[in-house]
Amino acid sequence: MKLTSIKLCNFRSFYGKTPEILLASGDVRNTTIIHGNNGAGKTSLLNAFSWVLYEKFSAAFASVEQLVNKRAIAEAKSGEAVECWVKIGWEHDSRRYQAQRLCRVYKNETDFEAGKSQLLMYVAGDDGRWLLPREHPEDIINQILPGSLHQYFFFDGERIEQIVRSDKKAEIAEATKKLLGVEVLNNSIKHLKEAEKTLRSELEAIGDSETKQLLKQQQNLEKESEQLAQRQHEIIQELSNQQTLKKETSHRLRELSAAKQLQERRQELENLKASNLENLKRSKEALKKAISTRGYTVLLSETTAQFRTIVDDLKQRGELTTGISREFVKDLLNSKRCICGGELHDGNHAHANVSGWLDKAGIAAVEETAIRMIAQVDEIDKQAPAFWEEIDREQANISRFRQDISQIEAELDKIQEKLRKDPSDDIRNLQKRLDEIESRILELTLDQGANQQQVINLKAEIEDLGKQIAKHKMNEEKQALAQRRIAATQEAIERLTKVKILQEQQFRLELEKRVQQIFTDISFTPYIPRISEKYELTLVENTAGLEAPVAASTGENQILSLSFIGSIIDRVREWSQNKMLMVPDSNTFPIVMDSPFGSLDEIYRRQIAKIIPKLANQLVVLVTKTQWRGEVAEEIADRIGREYVLIYYSSKPDCEQDSIEINGNIYSLVRQSPNEFEYTEIVEVDYGF
């Protein structure tokens, strides 16, 4: 998972819609720093991530029932609904995701009533269309980063040592196994056992359902499918209108001399993006076609080698002689004359010699078949290297097209941002209109994709009902089949259990070794981290050759916890790259942490600041001005890709204002509120590029 952005609306101290916070990623500058004083909203921002993805909060997040901004509630009219939401974007396994969780409060004369939260998710295809996912959003998120592990990737640094407390050890064990994929195996075994019970019930009697009820369900689904088809037609019409408006607005923007060059470049980039998307589609189709039509050739190398061995063995034993067939020898004997002209009579020496070739000569049909098969085998062996060359070529093309599209989109974003900030009112207004049109097009596209997915699902359900109806009409006995399935299920349970035990043991040993390496790099103590078979995390010291538990300090537990998190990321990433995990590809992990340096001394602060950007592929750090001072800023400076400041507007009369200097510029941290409300504003640090 690579986080790309977060945006908030009326969430806690953030009034209205905030600017989109773009998060840094990459091999070097993978760190995003967010500065803010205590009470400015750092903890709220940390919990915004975990709220969207898991609807969970950190221990320091007070009054979890009060998520909607107080000013937004105060300004609302009685009976009006006030909406609060957080939207997060991320990438995973070459796919883009967008999740938004929202909740509403309903204001009355004296109080307000909170409603339930709602999670929405969209997935972008390679063609740029955003669609509703086929799976439940919660399931997708938990496959990418399990909810039971969220506190290890989105955490309060000053309280992180709590994960090594005794009452948390069982939770650590279960969460670690889930990320490793052991949970997948456990669920598989559980489901197989449930299936076994079901199959045993079927052995006793396999019953029928009412066909009439199935037909009624089928009719209802068909009616719903027709309604969706009508809505799809309406969306297509409106999309066409919006595209026309977009072209007209873009043309007007090009007519303005100040924006002409930028607009022409944007049009050029959009055309280039469309071309790359089409090429990407072709390459993916070519890749699928190659695998489906010629993928089998790479699996036949052992088979073709065995075939050649068999043919060679037949030749050596004289059972497959090339050149002379039995039919030819029989013709010579029947004609009683050799090809040299000599007489072949029974009993003479010449007849005996020619008759001897009957045992040596092969059958013409067998020889001909062997020759044809040898030619086909030779062709199969030639196809395998050509197949791999094509696969490598198409995969390289896909990677290149995706990279080009990403670069194009980045340049398009820069152009749009320049037009939004142009001094000319006309240019800004036209760009604003374009943004609105693009937003509407995106909304319609999402609706279209969602409807299309529903149509596909309904079609599948209708077809499935049709098959069920046909089966119910036949009503055939399946006792023997159920018995074979039970035997297969039992064997699968045994094999999966063995795999789970072996995988868990290997991973735990590798994880413990990595935890020890990271802890030693940070801590100056001689203590040794240990991970038990139950994944219990402890510190021990070696005294006179004996290991004894250590009563670790808060600082040491913080370091141990960070070492544990870094080790999990490192080991899972390596196992994922080596295709050793039972879960979807997990090469990239983010860490979002609030106040990770508060209770540590200078040496530990420097060591952690040096190491934490290396622990994860992506790092977001929320810090106060005092936590950022000196050694922390020095160690992380070269890793910063994005930087933001939270400006807290205090409603306290004559509040003491505060600021911070970043990159030679002064940014406010605390200001006097222009009204009676307190709220927080997000500002990006300007690096001049």
Buried (B, 14 or more C-beta within 10 A) or exposed (E): BBBBEBBBBBBBBBBEEBEBBBBBBEEEBBBBBBBBBEBBBBBBBBBBBBBBBBBBBBEEBEEEEEBBBBBBBEBBEEEBEBBBBBBBBBBBEEBBBBBBBBBBBBBEEEEBEBEEBEBBBBBBEBEBBBBBBEEEBBEBBBBBBBBBBBBBBBBBBBBBBBBBEEEBBEBBBBBBBBBBBBBBBBEBBEEBEEBBEEBBEBBEEBEEEEBEEBEEBBEEBBEBBEEBEEBBEEBEEBBEEBEEBBEEBBEBBBEBEBBEEBBEEBBEBEEBBBBBBEBBBBBBEBBEEBBEEBEEBBEBEEEBEEBEEEBEEBBEEEEBBEEBBBEEBBEBBEEEBBEEEBEBEEEEEBBEEBBEBEEEBBBEEBBEEBEEEBEEBEEBBEBBEEBEEBBEBBEEBBEBBBEBBEBBEEBBEEBBEBBEEBEBEBBBEBBEBBEEBBEBBBBBBBBBBBBBBBBEEBEEBBEEBEEBBEEEEEEEEEEEBBBEBBEBBEEBBEEBEEBBEEBBEEBBEBBBEBBBBBBBBBBEBEBBBBBEEEBBBBBBEEEEEEEEEBEBEEBBBBBBBBBBBBBBBBBBBBBBEEEBBBBEEBBBBBBBBBBBBBBBEEEBBBBBBBBBBBBBBBBBBBBBBEBBEEBBBEBBEEBBBBBBBBBBBBBEEEBEEBBBEBEEEEBBBBBEBEEEBBBBBBBBBEEEE
